[in-house]
Amino acid sequence: MKSKWLWVSSISTIIGVLAGGVYLFFAEHSLLLSDKDLTLSAFWSTFMLWVFVLMFVVALLCNVLAFMELDDEHRLAGVNQRLRTMLAGTDRQHQFLQDAQRLLSRKGQLSASNKVTADYQILHAQRDTLVFIQQSELPVDITQVRMMFQQMLAIDVSDGLVVSSGGFSNQAWIFAQEANISLLDSKSLRKQQKRAKIQQVPVIQS
């Protein structure tokens, strides 16, 4: 840990230890030195004692400031990490939506319809498919899949597709299989992208 407060605290501690050592050995009423000729005068004894006390206080304050600075750095680092994670998640979500739109455009024409709410679109292909694209990274639950099925019944469409990078709950998977609704998450999107690339590879006939 690098901090100017720790440097000041270390220097103050060293000065305080030296002053305390001088006071103990050479003070006017020293208990460690019996030779009275080497003792300090009352002025210097008091001076060394106050230097020791002041350096101790300075070292204590600098340690407190160093810990406060370290706590601020950790808090700032945590905020930066959360911000980077959030931005990375936003980029992944944006890329997922782009790839999903590109995949759907290869299957047919995707368009809005006044027969359904604005959250749904219809994919016009050999068979019309009702499409719902989750714009957030939250997983899709069974309630959203049921709403999709109700919209399918209302416009007499037998196929449905829900797109979500956040995945789906177990109940949503079970209900979707029974209602003929396909679920497209990040894993299945990658599989379909690989399958599409393989189909695009030209076959060389000899």
VMD Tcl script that draws the C-alpha trace (Angstrom):
set ca {
  {0.00 0.00 0.00}
  {1.50 3.28 -1.11}
  {0.41 6.39 0.80}
  {2.08 9.64 1.79}
  {0.41 9.34 5.18}
  {2.20 6.07 5.88}
  {5.53 7.64 4.99}
  {4.88 10.52 7.41}
  {3.69 8.07 10.06}
  {6.84 5.96 9.68}
  {9.14 8.99 9.92}
  {7.23 10.31 12.94}
  {7.44 6.93 14.63}
  {11.20 6.76 14.11}
  {11.70 10.28 15.47}
  {9.42 9.51 18.41}
  {11.31 6.29 19.23}
  {14.64 8.14 19.11}
  {13.32 10.96 21.31}
  {11.83 8.45 23.74}
  {15.09 6.50 23.85}
  {17.11 9.65 24.52}
  {14.69 10.65 27.28}
  {14.85 7.22 28.95}
  {18.63 7.07 28.89}
  {19.69 10.67 29.44}
  {16.80 12.39 31.22}
  {17.51 14.33 34.38}
  {15.77 11.69 36.48}
  {16.69 8.71 34.29}
  {16.05 5.29 35.78}
  {18.26 3.55 33.19}
  {21.43 5.58 33.62}
  {23.06 5.95 37.02}
  {25.83 8.28 35.81}
  {24.56 11.77 36.66}
  {27.25 13.44 34.53}
  {25.60 12.20 31.32}
  {22.05 13.23 32.16}
  {20.27 15.98 30.23}
  {19.14 19.23 31.73}
  {15.53 19.78 32.68}
  {14.91 21.74 29.46}
  {16.21 19.02 27.15}
  {14.52 16.28 29.12}
  {11.17 18.08 28.76}
  {11.89 18.79 25.09}
  {12.60 15.11 24.33}
  {9.46 14.05 26.20}
  {7.28 16.45 24.22}
  {8.90 15.38 20.94}
  {8.04 11.78 21.79}
  {4.42 12.67 22.61}
  {3.95 14.86 19.52}
  {5.48 12.29 17.19}
  {3.22 9.63 18.69}
  {0.14 11.83 18.04}
  {1.30 12.65 14.50}
  {1.89 8.96 13.72}
  {-1.56 8.08 15.07}
  {-3.30 10.76 12.98}
  {-1.39 9.75 9.85}
  {-2.40 6.11 10.33}
  {-6.04 7.15 10.61}
  {-5.76 9.27 7.45}
  {-4.04 6.40 5.62}
  {-6.85 3.98 6.48}
  {-9.46 6.55 5.41}
  {-7.64 7.03 2.11}
  {-7.40 3.28 1.58}
  {-11.12 2.88 2.29}
  {-11.91 5.60 -0.25}
  {-9.69 3.87 -2.84}
  {-11.41 0.54 -2.26}
  {-14.83 2.15 -2.48}
  {-13.86 3.97 -5.66}
  {-12.40 0.78 -7.11}
  {-15.65 -1.02 -6.30}
  {-17.69 1.66 -8.03}
  {-15.40 1.51 -11.08}
  {-15.66 -2.28 -11.17}
  {-19.47 -2.16 -11.00}
  {-19.51 0.51 -13.71}
  {-17.26 -1.58 -15.97}
  {-19.42 -4.65 -15.35}
  {-22.54 -2.66 -16.13}
  {-21.06 -1.27 -19.34}
  {-19.82 -4.72 -20.36}
  {-23.28 -6.16 -19.70}
  {-24.85 -3.40 -21.79}
  {-22.46 -4.14 -24.66}
  {-23.23 -7.88 -24.47}
  {-26.97 -7.20 -24.45}
  {-26.68 -4.85 -27.43}
  {-24.60 -7.40 -29.35}
  {-27.05 -10.18 -28.50}
  {-30.01 -8.16 -29.77}
  {-28.18 -7.34 -32.98}
  {-27.28 -10.98 -33.60}
  {-30.82 -12.10 -32.83}
  {-32.30 -9.52 -35.22}
  {-29.85 -10.64 -37.92}
  {-30.78 -14.29 -37.41}
  {-34.50 -13.53 -37.60}
  {-34.04 -11.44 -40.75}
  {-32.52 -14.49 -42.45}
  {-35.59 -16.55 -41.57}
  {-38.15 -14.03 -42.82}
  {-39.45 -10.51 -42.60}
  {-40.00 -9.11 -39.13}
  {-42.66 -6.43 -38.81}
  {-45.02 -4.83 -36.33}
  {-48.74 -5.45 -36.43}
  {-51.78 -3.59 -35.17}
  {-53.26 -6.95 -34.18}
  {-50.84 -7.29 -31.25}
  {-49.37 -4.92 -28.68}
  {-46.19 -2.96 -29.37}
  {-44.06 -5.50 -27.46}
  {-44.69 -8.16 -30.10}
  {-43.76 -8.55 -33.74}
  {-44.69 -11.01 -36.45}
  {-42.08 -12.94 -38.39}
  {-43.45 -13.55 -41.87}
  {-42.02 -16.79 -43.26}
  {-43.54 -20.05 -44.46}
  {-45.60 -19.92 -41.27}
  {-46.15 -16.68 -39.40}
  {-44.49 -16.62 -35.99}
  {-45.27 -14.25 -33.13}
  {-42.00 -12.87 -31.71}
  {-41.29 -11.26 -28.35}
  {-37.80 -9.80 -27.74}
  {-36.79 -9.15 -24.14}
  {-34.89 -5.82 -24.17}
  {-33.33 -6.27 -20.71}
  {-31.02 -8.96 -19.34}
  {-33.64 -10.19 -16.88}
  {-34.76 -13.81 -17.37}
  {-38.19 -14.41 -18.86}
  {-40.65 -16.06 -16.48}
  {-43.79 -18.09 -17.09}
  {-46.04 -15.03 -16.86}
  {-44.47 -13.48 -19.96}
  {-44.69 -16.77 -21.86}
  {-48.38 -17.09 -20.95}
  {-48.99 -13.56 -22.22}
  {-47.27 -14.57 -25.46}
  {-49.56 -17.60 -25.76}
  {-52.65 -15.43 -25.20}
  {-51.51 -13.09 -27.98}
  {-50.99 -16.11 -30.28}
  {-54.55 -17.27 -29.62}
  {-55.93 -13.78 -30.19}
  {-54.42 -13.47 -33.70}
  {-54.68 -17.20 -34.57}
  {-50.93 -17.85 -34.84}
  {-49.71 -21.32 -33.92}
  {-45.99 -20.56 -33.57}
  {-44.25 -18.28 -31.10}
  {-40.67 -17.22 -30.36}
  {-39.31 -15.49 -27.24}
  {-35.82 -13.97 -27.38}
  {-33.95 -13.24 -24.16}
  {-30.25 -13.01 -23.32}
  {-31.07 -13.45 -19.63}
  {-32.45 -16.93 -20.15}
  {-35.73 -18.40 -18.98}
  {-37.13 -19.87 -15.80}
  {-37.76 -23.61 -15.59}
  {-41.52 -23.08 -15.59}
  {-41.21 -20.90 -18.68}
  {-39.34 -23.70 -20.49}
  {-42.00 -26.27 -19.59}
  {-44.94 -24.07 -20.59}
  {-43.24 -22.98 -23.83}
  {-42.80 -26.59 -24.95}
  {-46.49 -27.29 -24.40}
  {-47.58 -24.08 -26.17}
  {-45.33 -24.52 -29.27}
  {-43.23 -21.51 -28.33}
  {-39.52 -21.54 -29.14}
  {-37.10 -19.92 -26.70}
  {-33.93 -18.25 -27.92}
  {-31.21 -17.42 -25.39}
  {-27.49 -16.73 -25.77}
  {-26.54 -20.42 -25.90}
  {-29.14 -21.41 -28.49}
  {-28.35 -18.27 -30.52}
  {-24.70 -19.30 -30.79}
  {-25.73 -22.79 -31.89}
  {-27.98 -21.40 -34.63}
  {-25.25 -19.00 -35.75}
  {-22.78 -21.88 -36.09}
  {-25.38 -23.93 -37.98}
  {-26.02 -21.01 -40.33}
  {-22.29 -20.59 -41.01}
  {-21.94 -24.28 -41.84}
  {-24.88 -24.09 -44.24}
  {-23.27 -21.09 -45.95}
  {-20.03 -22.98 -46.67}
  {-20.06 -23.87 -50.41}
  {-19.78 -27.52 -51.34}
  {-17.00 -28.20 -53.85}
  {-17.90 -30.97 -56.23}
  {-15.19 -32.81 -58.10}
}
mol new
graphics top color blue
foreach p $ca { graphics top sphere $p radius 0.5 }
foreach p [lrange $ca 0 end-1] q [lrange $ca 1 end] { graphics top cylinder $p $q radius 0.2 }
display resetview
